[in-house]
Amino acid sequence: MGYTTGMEKQIQDSYDPLGPEPYGEVRFHLSGGKHYMHWQVTVKQRSKVIDVYYYDPNEFQLEMRGCKLRNRPNKAKQVFDSGTHDVSGWIRCEEMMLRQSFYPVLPVDNLEKLYYNPLRDPHWRRESDSNEFVWDETEYASLITNGKQVYILEEHDCAFDNIREIDPKYIEGFKV
């Protein structure tokens, strides 16, 4: 997994070089504490956690490559029904680059936004689809954050293989 800003050494010391490549799981951290409302990057190899990093969205922009939108639908449905936050969705990525003042922040003016908030809707959504499709498990060549939002930087050729139409009961209360 590609990282910058000194994480490479820590990851090299922690993972099994004979095992599969490490990958990242990126989500917005909503638990209380000093990392509240930060991007949480969990570095894993297989299902073993190698390390966890937190990035202030006001200071860092995350560029993720080889991405897949992950969702645990049963957990997301529980969150939707109960109105209580719990981890149910994240972005799995093969590589990540951190952008800060030393590495230019990319503008997002013309990029399409992705949405995930299981309190409002238990599925990943895209800004342009009028809530007609479920985007869970779709893949992207690269995604980028800006503040606490995620944008599509580059599509995969097969990005639309896993989309399906939405169950109408979730459309009514969801506002983008």
C-alpha positions in Angstrom: 0.0 0.0 0.0 1.5 3.4 -0.9 1.6 6.1 1.7 3.5 9.3 2.2 4.7 11.4 5.2 6.6 8.8 7.1 4.0 6.1 7.4 5.9 3.8 5.0 8.5 2.9 7.6 5.9 2.1 10.3 3.9 -0.1 7.9 7.0 -1.9 6.6 7.9 -2.8 10.2 4.4 -4.1 11.1 3.3 -6.2 8.2 4.2 -9.7 6.9 6.1 -9.3 3.7 5.1 -12.8 2.5 1.4 -12.0 3.0 -0.9 -10.1 0.7 -0.4 -6.3 0.2 -1.7 -4.1 3.1 -4.8 -2.0 2.3 -6.5 0.9 3.9 -10.0 1.4 5.3 -11.0 5.0 5.4 -14.1 6.4 7.2 -15.1 9.5 9.1 -14.6 9.0 12.8 -17.7 10.0 14.8 -16.8 8.6 18.2 -16.0 11.2 20.9 -12.5 12.1 21.9 -9.6 14.0 20.4 -10.1 12.4 16.9 -13.8 13.3 16.7 -14.8 14.4 13.1 -11.4 13.3 11.7 -10.7 10.9 8.9 -9.7 7.5 10.3 -7.4 5.4 8.2 -7.0 1.8 9.4 -4.2 -0.1 7.7 -4.9 -3.8 7.5 -3.3 -6.9 6.1 -5.9 -9.7 5.6 -8.2 -8.8 8.5 -5.3 -7.9 10.9 -5.1 -4.3 11.9 -1.5 -3.0 11.4 -2.1 0.6 12.5 -4.7 3.4 12.7 -4.1 7.0 11.8 -6.3 10.1 12.1 -6.3 13.2 9.9 -8.0 16.5 10.5 -10.1 17.2 7.4 -9.3 20.9 7.7 -5.6 20.2 7.4 -5.4 17.2 5.1 -6.9 16.1 1.8 -6.8 12.3 1.3 -6.4 10.9 -2.2 -7.3 7.2 -2.4 -6.6 4.9 -5.3 -8.0 1.5 -6.1 -11.2 2.2 -4.1 -14.3 0.2 -3.2 -17.3 1.6 -1.3 -18.0 -0.9 1.4 -21.2 -1.2 3.4 -22.5 -3.7 6.0 -26.2 -3.5 4.9 -27.7 -5.2 8.0 -25.7 -2.9 10.4 -26.6 0.2 8.2 -30.3 -0.8 8.4 -30.0 -1.0 12.2 -28.4 2.5 12.3 -31.1 3.8 10.0 -33.9 2.3 12.1 -32.5 3.2 15.5 -31.0 6.6 14.8 -27.8 5.6 16.7 -24.4 5.9 15.0 -22.3 2.7 14.5 -19.6 1.8 12.0 -21.3 0.3 8.9 -19.6 1.8 5.9 -16.1 2.8 4.7 -13.9 3.0 1.7 -11.4 0.3 1.1 -8.3 1.5 -0.9 -5.1 0.0 -2.2 -3.1 3.3 -1.9 -3.5 6.6 -0.3 -1.7 10.0 -0.6 -2.0 12.8 1.9 -2.2 16.3 0.6 -1.3 19.3 2.8 0.5 22.5 2.3 3.6 20.7 1.1 1.6 18.8 -1.6 -0.9 20.8 -3.5 -4.6 20.4 -2.5 -6.7 19.5 -5.6 -9.8 21.5 -6.3 -13.1 19.6 -6.3 -15.3 22.2 -8.1 -16.2 19.9 -11.0 -16.1 16.5 -9.2 -19.1 14.5 -8.2 -19.8 14.0 -4.5 -20.4 10.6 -2.8 -22.6 10.4 0.2 -22.8 8.0 3.1 -24.9 8.6 6.2 -26.8 5.6 7.4 -28.9 7.8 9.8 -30.6 9.1 6.6 -30.1 6.3 4.2 -28.4 2.9 4.7 -26.6 3.0 1.3 -23.8 4.8 -0.5 -25.2 7.5 -2.9 -23.9 9.7 -5.7 -24.8 13.3 -6.1 -26.0 12.9 -9.7 -28.3 9.9 -9.5 -31.4 11.4 -7.7 -31.3 8.6 -5.2 -32.3 6.0 -7.7 -29.4 3.6 -7.3 -27.4 1.8 -4.6 -23.7 2.4 -5.0 -22.5 -0.1 -2.3 -19.5 -2.2 -3.4 -18.8 -0.1 -6.5 -15.2 0.5 -7.5 -13.3 3.7 -8.4 -9.8 4.3 -9.7 -9.4 7.2 -7.3 -11.4 9.2 -4.8 -10.5 12.4 -2.9 -11.7 14.1 0.2 -12.3 17.8 0.7 -13.2 18.7 4.3 -15.6 15.9 5.4 -16.8 15.1 1.9 -15.7 12.4 -0.6 -15.5 13.1 -4.3 -14.9 10.9 -7.4 -11.6 11.9 -8.9 -11.4 9.0 -11.5 -13.9 6.3 -12.4 -13.0 2.6 -13.1 -14.1 1.2 -16.4 -16.3 -1.3 -14.5 -17.5 1.2 -11.8 -21.2 0.5 -12.6 -21.1 -3.3 -12.4 -22.5 -3.5 -8.8 -25.2 -0.8 -8.8 -28.8 -1.7 -8.3 -32.1 0.2 -8.0 -33.0 1.5 -4.6 -35.8 0.1 -2.4 -38.4 3.0 -2.6 -38.9 3.2 1.2 -35.5 4.9 1.6 -36.1 7.6 -1.0 -38.8 9.6 0.8 -36.7 10.9 3.8 -33.3 11.3 2.1 -32.2 14.8 1.1 -28.9 15.4 -0.5 
